């Protein structure tokens, strides 16, 4: 999965399946919009995706305007036990956790005026394996 950013080398990549990482990100954005539908005023349904790069990291933050994560879901994400673990809200979050972990990254969730998903992925030179 090729990555470009001002702080990155031109040959920077995240070693993850493009298909699986794309499905993970799509799932997170879809979940965020669905969570925002739970607010009283549907016109306030907002999803923000922020990308930040450093020399060796790609950080992706997804924020929604929904009610946030219930404590059980947050705990399951923070204490993920592997591919057999299932988040209470379905397969999507555990799938994303698996994809990010296989790429050497970390996924966490927070509540801050809605739900926040933080993804941190290592970025390497395309020559590194």
VOTORSE-417029 format. One record per residue: x, y, z of N, C-alpha, C in turn; residue number from 1; residue in three letters. Coordinates in nm, 3 decimals, decimal comma. Example, Ala and Ser with C-alpha at 12.3 -4.5 7.8 and 13.67 -1.06 7.14 Angstrom:
# residues 2
[kolza [1,319 -0,569 0,780] [1,230 -0,450 0,780] [1,320 -0,330 0,780] 1 "Ala"]
[kolza [1,285 -0,225 0,708] [1,367 -0,106 0,714] [1,290 0,003 0,787] 2 "Ser"]
This chain:
# residues 129
[kolza [0,087 -0,115 0,000] [0,000 0,000 0,000] [0,092 0,121 0,000] 1 "Unk"]
[kolza [0,104 0,189 -0,112] [0,196 0,302 -0,125] [0,139 0,424 -0,054] 2 "Unk"]
[kolza [0,228 0,498 0,015] [0,188 0,614 0,094] [0,274 0,733 0,052] 3 "Unk"]
[kolza [0,211 0,848 0,037] [0,287 0,969 0,007] [0,252 1,077 0,108] 4 "Unk"]
[kolza [0,351 1,152 0,148] [0,331 1,262 0,241] [0,458 1,344 0,248] 5 "Unk"]
[kolza [0,445 1,467 0,289] [0,560 1,557 0,289] [0,672 1,510 0,380] 6 "Unk"]
[kolza [0,641 1,436 0,486] [0,743 1,391 0,580] [0,802 1,255 0,540] 7 "Unk"]
[kolza [0,750 1,194 0,434] [0,790 1,059 0,397] [0,888 1,057 0,281] 8 "Unk"]
[kolza [0,967 0,950 0,275] [1,052 0,928 0,159] [0,963 0,894 0,040] 9 "Unk"]
[kolza [1,007 0,920 -0,083] [0,924 0,894 -0,201] [0,885 0,747 -0,218] 10 "Unk"]
[kolza [0,966 0,654 -0,166] [0,938 0,512 -0,185] [0,870 0,450 -0,062] 11 "Unk"]
[kolza [0,798 0,529 0,015] [0,736 0,481 0,139] [0,615 0,394 0,112] 12 "Unk"]
[kolza [0,605 0,285 0,190] [0,492 0,194 0,179] [0,451 0,146 0,317] 13 "Unk"]
[kolza [0,325 0,107 0,328] [0,275 0,034 0,443] [0,262 -0,109 0,395] 14 "Unk"]
[kolza [0,327 -0,202 0,464] [0,321 -0,342 0,423] [0,192 -0,405 0,473] 15 "Unk"]
[kolza [0,088 -0,387 0,393] [-0,044 -0,443 0,423] [-0,112 -0,471 0,289] 16 "Unk"]
[kolza [-0,201 -0,566 0,290] [-0,280 -0,595 0,172] [-0,364 -0,473 0,138] 17 "Unk"]
[kolza [-0,349 -0,422 0,016] [-0,429 -0,305 -0,025] [-0,578 -0,334 -0,014] 18 "Unk"]
[kolza [-0,617 -0,455 -0,055] [-0,758 -0,493 -0,051] [-0,809 -0,496 0,093] 19 "Unk"]
[kolza [-0,736 -0,562 0,182] [-0,780 -0,574 0,321] [-0,778 -0,438 0,392] 20 "Unk"]
[kolza [-0,675 -0,358 0,367] [-0,669 -0,226 0,430] [-0,780 -0,136 0,378] 21 "Unk"]
[kolza [-0,808 -0,143 0,249] [-0,918 -0,065 0,191] [-1,052 -0,106 0,251] 22 "Unk"]
[kolza [-1,075 -0,238 0,266] [-1,200 -0,286 0,327] [-1,210 -0,240 0,472] 23 "Unk"]
[kolza [-1,099 -0,242 0,542] [-1,099 -0,196 0,682] [-1,139 -0,049 0,689] 24 "Unk"]
[kolza [-1,074 0,034 0,608] [-1,105 0,177 0,610] [-1,249 0,204 0,568] 25 "Unk"]
[kolza [-1,297 0,134 0,466] [-1,436 0,149 0,422] [-1,530 0,113 0,536] 26 "Unk"]
[kolza [-1,502 0,003 0,604] [-1,585 -0,041 0,716] [-1,589 0,064 0,826] 27 "Unk"]
[kolza [-1,475 0,122 0,858] [-1,470 0,223 0,964] [-1,548 0,348 0,926] 28 "Unk"]
[kolza [-1,536 0,391 0,802] [-1,610 0,509 0,756] [-1,760 0,479 0,756] 29 "Unk"]
[kolza [-1,798 0,361 0,708] [-1,938 0,321 0,706] [-1,994 0,316 0,849] 30 "Unk"]
[kolza [-1,919 0,256 0,942] [-1,961 0,252 1,083] [-1,978 0,393 1,139] 31 "Unk"]
[kolza [-1,885 0,482 1,102] [-1,891 0,619 1,154] [-2,019 0,690 1,106] 32 "Unk"]
[kolza [-2,054 0,674 0,978] [-2,177 0,736 0,928] [-2,300 0,676 0,995] 33 "Unk"]
[kolza [-2,299 0,544 1,014] [-2,413 0,480 1,082] [-2,425 0,529 1,226] 34 "Unk"]
[kolza [-2,313 0,547 1,294] [-2,316 0,597 1,432] [-2,373 0,738 1,435] 35 "Unk"]
[kolza [-2,336 0,820 1,337] [-2,386 0,956 1,332] [-2,535 0,964 1,308] 36 "Unk"]
[kolza [-2,593 0,860 1,249] [-2,738 0,858 1,226] [-2,816 0,849 1,356] 37 "Unk"]
[kolza [-2,748 0,819 1,465] [-2,814 0,805 1,594] [-2,831 0,939 1,667] 38 "Unk"]
[kolza [-2,777 1,047 1,611] [-2,793 1,178 1,675] [-2,931 1,234 1,644] 39 "Unk"]
[kolza [-2,977 1,324 1,727] [-3,111 1,382 1,711] [-3,128 1,454 1,577] 40 "Unk"]
[kolza [-3,033 1,537 1,543] [-3,042 1,616 1,421] [-2,951 1,554 1,316] 41 "Unk"]
[kolza [-3,009 1,485 1,220] [-2,932 1,412 1,119] [-2,841 1,505 1,039] 42 "Unk"]
[kolza [-2,872 1,634 1,033] [-2,785 1,727 0,961] [-2,652 1,747 1,034] 43 "Unk"]
[kolza [-2,646 1,701 1,159] [-2,521 1,710 1,236] [-2,435 1,586 1,220] 44 "Unk"]
[kolza [-2,475 1,493 1,133] [-2,398 1,370 1,111] [-2,271 1,404 1,034] 45 "Unk"]
[kolza [-2,157 1,397 1,103] [-2,029 1,431 1,042] [-1,928 1,319 1,065] 46 "Unk"]
[kolza [-1,847 1,295 0,963] [-1,735 1,203 0,974] [-1,611 1,278 0,924] 47 "Unk"]
[kolza [-1,507 1,275 1,005] [-1,383 1,341 0,969] [-1,273 1,237 0,965] 48 "Unk"]
[kolza [-1,195 1,237 0,857] [-1,079 1,148 0,845] [-0,956 1,236 0,834] 49 "Unk"]
[kolza [-0,861 1,214 0,924] [-0,738 1,292 0,926] [-0,620 1,198 0,907] 50 "Unk"]
[kolza [-0,530 1,236 0,817] [-0,408 1,159 0,794] [-0,289 1,244 0,836] 51 "Unk"]
[kolza [-0,201 1,184 0,915] [-0,078 1,252 0,954] [0,037 1,158 0,927] 52 "Unk"]
[kolza [0,146 1,213 0,872] [0,262 1,131 0,843] [0,383 1,184 0,918] 53 "Unk"]
[kolza [0,472 1,093 0,951] [0,604 1,128 1,001] [0,702 1,044 0,920] 54 "Unk"]
[kolza [0,826 1,048 0,956] [0,926 0,975 0,878] [0,894 0,826 0,869] 55 "Unk"]
[kolza [0,840 0,768 0,976] [0,817 0,624 0,975] [0,678 0,581 1,022] 56 "Unk"]
[kolza [0,580 0,673 1,021] [0,445 0,638 1,068] [0,340 0,706 0,981] 57 "Unk"]
[kolza [0,229 0,637 0,967] [0,108 0,693 0,909] [0,000 0,680 1,015] 58 "Unk"]
[kolza [-0,053 0,792 1,060] [-0,159 0,793 1,160] [-0,288 0,838 1,094] 59 "Unk"]
[kolza [-0,392 0,757 1,110] [-0,523 0,785 1,053] [-0,621 0,797 1,169] 60 "Unk"]
[kolza [-0,693 0,909 1,173] [-0,793 0,930 1,278] [-0,928 0,949 1,212] 61 "Unk"]
[kolza [-1,026 0,867 1,254] [-1,164 0,880 1,206] [-1,248 0,924 1,324] 62 "Unk"]
[kolza [-1,320 1,034 1,307] [-1,405 1,088 1,413] [-1,547 1,099 1,361] 63 "Unk"]
[kolza [-1,644 1,059 1,443] [-1,783 1,073 1,401] [-1,861 1,152 1,505] 64 "Unk"]
[kolza [-1,984 1,187 1,469] [-2,069 1,268 1,558] [-2,172 1,182 1,631] 65 "Unk"]
[kolza [-2,149 1,052 1,633] [-2,242 0,961 1,699] [-2,226 0,960 1,850] 66 "Unk"]
[kolza [-2,287 0,861 1,916] [-2,286 0,854 2,061] [-2,154 0,804 2,120] 67 "Unk"]
[kolza [-2,060 0,761 2,038] [-1,934 0,709 2,087] [-1,941 0,559 2,110] 68 "Unk"]
[kolza [-1,833 0,503 2,159] [-1,823 0,359 2,182] [-1,872 0,324 2,321] 69 "Unk"]
[kolza [-1,949 0,215 2,329] [-1,987 0,169 2,462] [-1,863 0,108 2,527] 70 "Unk"]
[kolza [-1,857 0,104 2,659] [-1,737 0,057 2,729] [-1,695 -0,085 2,690] 71 "Unk"]
[kolza [-1,790 -0,174 2,662] [-1,754 -0,311 2,626] [-1,681 -0,316 2,492] 72 "Unk"]
[kolza [-1,728 -0,240 2,395] [-1,662 -0,237 2,264] [-1,523 -0,178 2,277] 73 "Unk"]
[kolza [-1,511 -0,068 2,349] [-1,381 -0,004 2,369] [-1,284 -0,101 2,436] 74 "Unk"]
[kolza [-1,332 -0,173 2,538] [-1,246 -0,268 2,607] [-1,202 -0,380 2,514] 75 "Unk"]
[kolza [-1,295 -0,430 2,431] [-1,261 -0,538 2,338] [-1,154 -0,495 2,238] 76 "Unk"]
[kolza [-1,162 -0,373 2,190] [-1,062 -0,324 2,095] [-0,927 -0,309 2,165] 77 "Unk"]
[kolza [-0,926 -0,248 2,281] [-0,801 -0,226 2,353] [-0,737 -0,355 2,401] 78 "Unk"]
[kolza [-0,815 -0,459 2,423] [-0,765 -0,586 2,475] [-0,790 -0,699 2,376] 79 "Unk"]
[kolza [-0,770 -0,669 2,249] [-0,795 -0,764 2,142] [-0,710 -0,888 2,160] 80 "Unk"]
[kolza [-0,770 -1,004 2,145] [-0,700 -1,130 2,171] [-0,667 -1,209 2,046] 81 "Unk"]
[kolza [-0,677 -1,152 1,930] [-0,642 -1,224 1,808] [-0,761 -1,244 1,717] 82 "Unk"]
[kolza [-0,739 -1,319 1,611] [-0,840 -1,335 1,506] [-0,970 -1,397 1,556] 83 "Unk"]
[kolza [-0,965 -1,473 1,666] [-1,088 -1,535 1,715] [-1,174 -1,438 1,794] 84 "Unk"]
[kolza [-1,117 -1,323 1,832] [-1,193 -1,225 1,910] [-1,293 -1,155 1,819] 85 "Unk"]
[kolza [-1,409 -1,131 1,871] [-1,513 -1,059 1,797] [-1,561 -0,943 1,883] 86 "Unk"]
[kolza [-1,558 -0,825 1,824] [-1,612 -0,710 1,895] [-1,762 -0,728 1,906] 87 "Unk"]
[kolza [-1,825 -0,677 2,012] [-1,968 -0,699 2,031] [-2,054 -0,643 1,918] 88 "Unk"]
[kolza [-2,005 -0,543 1,846] [-2,087 -0,484 1,742] [-2,072 -0,554 1,608] 89 "Unk"]
[kolza [-1,991 -0,660 1,601] [-1,981 -0,734 1,476] [-1,838 -0,760 1,434] 90 "Unk"]
[kolza [-1,826 -0,817 1,317] [-1,698 -0,860 1,265] [-1,609 -0,745 1,222] 91 "Unk"]
[kolza [-1,667 -0,634 1,182] [-1,591 -0,524 1,121] [-1,477 -0,471 1,205] 92 "Unk"]
[kolza [-1,501 -0,443 1,332] [-1,396 -0,389 1,418] [-1,285 -0,490 1,442] 93 "Unk"]
[kolza [-1,321 -0,617 1,463] [-1,217 -0,717 1,486] [-1,138 -0,742 1,356] 94 "Unk"]
[kolza [-1,205 -0,735 1,241] [-1,136 -0,747 1,113] [-1,034 -0,635 1,098] 95 "Unk"]
[kolza [-1,075 -0,512 1,128] [-0,983 -0,398 1,117] [-0,866 -0,413 1,214] 96 "Unk"]
[kolza [-0,895 -0,456 1,334] [-0,790 -0,477 1,433] [-0,688 -0,579 1,381] 97 "Unk"]
[kolza [-0,736 -0,685 1,319] [-0,648 -0,788 1,263] [-0,563 -0,732 1,149] 98 "Unk"]
[kolza [-0,624 -0,658 1,056] [-0,552 -0,600 0,943] [-0,442 -0,506 0,991] 99 "Unk"]
[kolza [-0,476 -0,419 1,085] [-0,379 -0,322 1,135] [-0,267 -0,393 1,210] 100 "Unk"]
[kolza [-0,300 -0,492 1,291] [-0,198 -0,567 1,366] [-0,105 -0,642 1,270] 101 "Unk"]
[kolza [-0,160 -0,704 1,165] [-0,077 -0,776 1,069] [0,019 -0,683 0,996] 102 "Unk"]
[kolza [-0,016 -0,557 0,984] [0,071 -0,458 0,920] [0,172 -0,401 1,020] 103 "Unk"]
[kolza [0,167 -0,449 1,145] [0,260 -0,400 1,247] [0,212 -0,274 1,316] 104 "Unk"]
[kolza [0,084 -0,243 1,298] [0,029 -0,120 1,354] [-0,054 -0,142 1,478] 105 "Unk"]
[kolza [-0,122 -0,035 1,519] [-0,203 -0,037 1,640] [-0,334 0,037 1,613] 106 "Unk"]
[kolza [-0,443 -0,016 1,667] [-0,575 0,047 1,656] [-0,631 0,067 1,795] 107 "Unk"]
[kolza [-0,686 0,185 1,818] [-0,751 0,212 1,946] [-0,875 0,296 1,921] 108 "Unk"]
[kolza [-0,962 0,300 2,022] [-1,084 0,379 2,012] [-1,095 0,470 2,133] 109 "Unk"]
[kolza [-1,163 0,582 2,114] [-1,186 0,679 2,220] [-1,325 0,738 2,202] 110 "Unk"]
[kolza [-1,369 0,808 2,303] [-1,490 0,888 2,294] [-1,453 1,033 2,318] 111 "Unk"]
[kolza [-1,493 1,118 2,226] [-1,466 1,261 2,237] [-1,568 1,333 2,150] 112 "Unk"]
[kolza [-1,683 1,369 2,205] [-1,791 1,430 2,128] [-1,829 1,339 2,011] 113 "Unk"]
[kolza [-1,830 1,209 2,033] [-1,855 1,108 1,932] [-1,749 1,001 1,941] 114 "Unk"]
[kolza [-1,750 0,910 1,846] [-1,650 0,803 1,845] [-1,526 0,846 1,770] 115 "Unk"]
[kolza [-1,412 0,798 1,817] [-1,284 0,826 1,752] [-1,210 0,693 1,737] 116 "Unk"]
[kolza [-1,165 0,664 1,615] [-1,082 0,547 1,590] [-0,945 0,598 1,548] 117 "Unk"]
[kolza [-0,843 0,548 1,615] [-0,705 0,587 1,585] [-0,631 0,468 1,528] 118 "Unk"]
[kolza [-0,573 0,485 1,411] [-0,492 0,382 1,348] [-0,350 0,436 1,333] 119 "Unk"]
[kolza [-0,253 0,358 1,373] [-0,114 0,397 1,358] [-0,041 0,284 1,288] 120 "Unk"]
[kolza [0,016 0,314 1,171] [0,079 0,213 1,088] [0,226 0,248 1,062] 121 "Unk"]
[kolza [0,314 0,148 1,067] [0,453 0,176 1,034] [0,469 0,196 0,884] 122 "Unk"]
[kolza [0,555 0,287 0,847] [0,586 0,315 0,707] [0,733 0,282 0,686] 123 "Unk"]
[kolza [0,759 0,207 0,579] [0,897 0,165 0,549] [0,929 0,196 0,405] 124 "Unk"]
[kolza [1,056 0,187 0,373] [1,100 0,198 0,235] [1,050 0,077 0,160] 125 "Unk"]
[kolza [1,016 0,092 0,033] [0,967 -0,022 -0,047] [1,074 -0,129 -0,060] 126 "Unk"]
[kolza [1,200 -0,097 -0,032] [1,308 -0,196 -0,038] [1,312 -0,282 0,087] 127 "Unk"]
[kolza [1,254 -0,234 0,198] [1,251 -0,311 0,323] [1,138 -0,412 0,316] 128 "Unk"]
[kolza [1,157 -0,525 0,376] [1,049 -0,625 0,379] [1,025 -0,662 0,521] 129 "Unk"]
